[in-house]
Amino acid sequence: MSVTVTIHFPVSDVAKAIEGLHGNAQFLEEITESTRGAGMLHHRFVSGDGELMVIDEWETAKQFQSFFDGNPRSQTSWLLSG
């Protein structure tokens, strides 16, 4: 059974945060590429009032946790949005 992982990321300026993500698109694509075969099934960024949100579907919670804990680049990606 798959699991859905949602991460809310508060930002002071959503437009600026999205611009920061777009400016680092290649870096983010490299991270996304590394999830293929690691158990991620779907990945989405969405924005709301004062926040960005990541919605991922993974095969198992353990696969997500292993990927996130073992990949410092995925943790760095949160810093890119300001």
N, C-alpha and C positions, 0 to 999 in steps of 0.2 A: 504494500500500500504506500503510495507516495505521500509526501508531507509538503505543506506550504509554509514557507518562511517569509515573514514580513518584517521589514526593518524600517522604522520611522526615523528620519534624520532631520531634526529641526534646523532651519536656516533663516537668517535674518532677511535675505533678499533672494527670493526664488529665482527670478530672472537671471541674476548674477551667478547663482549656483548652477543653473542649467548651462549658462555660457561657459562656466568653468569645466563642466563635464564635456561639452562639445569641443572645447579647446584641447582636451586630453583624450579624444576619441580613440586614437590608436592604442594608447595605454589601456584603456578600458576594454577595447576589443581583444587585446592580448589576454587579459584576465578572463574574459568570457570564453575565449578559445580554449583556455586551460581547463575550463569546467566540463568541456565535452569529454566524455569518458570518465568523469569524476562523479557522475550521478545527477547532474542538473538536467532537468527536462525542459523548463521554461524560465525566462527571466524578463522582468519588466521594471522600468522606472516610471513612476507617476509623480505628479506634483500636486500639492494642495496649498492651502493657506498657511504659509510659513514653514512648509516642510517638503521634503522629497521622501518618497517611499519606494523601497525595493520590494518586489513581490517575486519570489522564486518558488519553483516547484522542484523538489528533489526526490529521488527514488526513496531515500531514507534520511532520517534526521542525522544519523551517524555519518553518512557521506557528506552532508553539509558541514557538520561540525569539524570533521577531519579536514575538509578542504579549507575552511575558514581559518582554523587553528594552524594549519601547515603552510599557509600561503600569505606571507606578510604583504605581498602586493595587493591582495584583496582588502586588507585592512587599510592600506595607504589610500585606496581609492576614495574613502570617505573624506579624507582631507582635501581632495581636489574640489569639492563642492563649496568649500568655504564655510 
